[in-house]
């Protein structure tokens, strides 16, 4: 019978392979700042809009707050395709559930669908989520980790800029905040991620979810506007770029002319 518990038989093998130059996979940075806060009348969700491809900014205005239902929205950090497809799949399942039951979807239903799907794939789906919504029990805010674990908290952050955003929350959060206080706190948290994390940037998107509906502010704020952009374009003096090598070759010597005679019937 196999012994229960963890098996460490391969630890020495892994150390040996590492001494021989074998590189083991490392955790991938999500390159995002997403956050959420519970206030006395609902939920405020926020996200930055920078999408990265390694060291390259691939998209400056990426939407990271995904629709789940009319009363539920979800912020996604991780691989853009994974967060988009997972939230889209669960959104369709929630809509079918709503049509079958004739009731407004509960936030816990969306959480259960998301965490079960992510747990099934054991973290290979790179989707770290912040889910917020309002149902008959009031406002609810969850974090869902890529391996399927969840947290139920009054304020949450996820992504590579989450530590900077959490510092703002730990300082400024208080129970029973007003809508204006919650929006400002979330916006400040996202801006902290934008200015202190290279994987986060561009604009601040805000969604406000209450029993009366959803307010979508995209963008809510643009703290990284390029004020030095010239409307007339840029002109550079000749010689600004150094020419390291110059070679002139005649194209006439490379061109071959061939003549073909085509016969036609008159």
N, C-alpha and C positions, 0 to 999 in steps of 0.2 A: 504494500500500500504506500502511495506517495505521501510524504510528510506534509502536513498542513502549514500554512503561513507562507512567508516570502522565501524565495530560493535565491541564494547568493552564489551559486556555483559558477556563474559566468563573470563575476566581478574581476577575478584574477586574469581571465582571458581578455576582458576589455582593457585592463591596465596594460597587459602585454602588447595588445594591438596599438594602444596609444603611444607606447614607447617606440614602436616601429614606424610611426608617422601617420597612422590611420586617424582621420578626422571624423569625430562623431557629430551627428546633427545637433544643432543648437536651437534653442527656442526662438521663434520668429517674433520680432517686435510688431505690434499691431499698427503703430503709427497713426494714432487717433486720440482725441479727447472727447468723451461723451459723459454726460452727467444727468442726474435727475434729483428732484426735491419734492417732498410732500408739503403742501401748505394747507391752510384750514379749509379751503374750498375745492382743492383738486391737486393736480400734478403739473410740474413744469419739467420738460425735457429739453436738453440742449446738446449741441454737437458742433464741432468745427467742420470745415468743408474741404480739407486738403486730402487728396488721395495720392499715395506714393508708390513708386515702383523701385524699391531699393533706395538709392540716394537721389532718385529723380522724382520731381513733382509731376505726376501724371495728369492730375485734374485739380484745378483750383476751386471749383464750385461743385463738389460732389455732395449729393444729398445722402446723409447718413441716418435720417430719421424716417423709418419705414412704416407704412400703413399696415395695420393688422385688422382693425375693425373701426367703425365710426367712433367708438369710445376707447380704443386701445391703440397705442403707437409704440414702436420699438426702435431704439438707437442701436446701431451695429458697429462694432470694432473688429478688425481682423481682415481676412481676405474679402475684398469687395464682392466677388462672385458668390462666396459662401453666405455672407450676411444677406445679400439680395435674394438668393434662391431660397434660403431657409425661411426667411420672413414671408416671402411670397407664397411658399407652399403652405405654411401655417395659416396665412390670411385666407387662402381658398378653403382650407378645412374649417376654419371658424365661420366662414360665410355659409358653407353647407350645413354646419351645425345650427346656425341661426335660422336657416330656412326650414330645417327639419323640426326644430322645437318651437319656433315662433317667439323666441325670447331674445333679449339683448344679451350678447355673449359676456360671460364672466371673465375677469382677468386671470383667475386661477386656471381656467380652461386653457387659455393660450400658453400660460407658463408650463402646464403639464405637457402639452404637445411639443413645445420647444425643448424642454429638458430631456424628455424621453428620446427624441430624435437625436440630440447631440450625444447623449449617453450611449446610444446604440453604436455610434461610430468612434467612441473612445478618444475624443479630442482631435481626430483627423479632419473634422470640419472646423475650420478656423473662424469661429463666430463667437465673440464675447458680446453679450447683449445687455441692454438696460431697457426693461419693459415697464411701461406705466399705463395706467388706465383708470377709469371710473365706472363702477357698476353699482348695483343696489346696496352693496355693503360700504360704499364710499371709495375714496382714492386708494390705489395700491401701487407700490413701486418695488420692482425686483431687479436683481442682477442674475444673469444666467451665464455660467462659465462654459468654455468650450467642451469640458468633460461631462457637463450635465448637472453640476451642483448649482444651487441657487442661494441667494440671500434675500431676506425681506427686511428692508431698512427704511428709515425716513429720508435719508440722502445717500446717494451712491455715485461712484465714478468708475469708469473703465477706460482701458486704452493706455498707450504709452505716456500720455500726459495726465494720467489719473492722479499721480501723487501731488502734482502742482494744484490740480483742481480740488483734491481732498483737503489740502491745506487751507484753501479759501472756505470750504464748507465747515471744517472744524472750528474756524475762527468766527464765521458769521451766522451759522445756522441757529435757529431757536424755534421752539414749538409754536404752533398756531400763527405762522407768518401770514402776512397779507399777500395778495397776488403780486403787487408791485415789488415787495421785498423779495419774494421768491424769484421773480424774473431777473431782478438785478443780481441776486446772489448766483444764480446759474450762469448768467452772462459773464460775471466776473470770474467764475470758476473756469469757464471755457477759454476766456482770454488768458488766464494764467497758464493753461496748457498750450495755447497758441504761442505765447512769448517765451516759454521755458522748455518746450519740447520741439525738436526739429521735425518730428513726424506729424505735427499738428500745425495748422495754419489757415490763412485766408479769412473766412467770414464766420460769424456766429449765427446758427440757426436755433430758433426757439419754438417749441410747441407747448401750448397751455391747454390742459384737458380738465374740464369741469363737468358737472351734471348738465349744463346747458349746451355743451358741445366742445368743439376744438378750435382754438385760434392758432393759425400757422403763420409764423413770421420768418420768411426766408428771402433775404437775410434779415435778421434782427439788428445786426451791427456789423460794420466792415472796418475792423481796427487796423487792417494791413493794406490800406489803399496805397497805390504807387503814386505819390505826389510829384515825383520827378519825371513822369512821362511827358514827352514833348508832343504837342499836337501837330507840329510841322515835320515830325520825323527826325532822324538823326543823320548828321553829315560828319564824315571823318576826313581829315586832311590826308592827302596822298603821302604815303610813307608811314602811316600810323601802324600798319601791319608790316613787319619785316619779311622780305622775300628771302628765303633761305637758299633757293635753287631756281634757276630759270633755264628752260630748254625750249628752243624754237625748232620745229620740224615741219617741213613742207608736206602738205597733204597730197600734192600732185603725184609724188613718187609712190604713195600708198594706194592710189586709185587705179584699178584695172578696168579697161573698157573692152567689152566683147560685143561683137555684132552677130546676130542670128538672122538668117533669111527664112521667112515664113511664106510658104506657098499657099495660095488661095485659089479656089475654083471660081472661074468667071461664069 
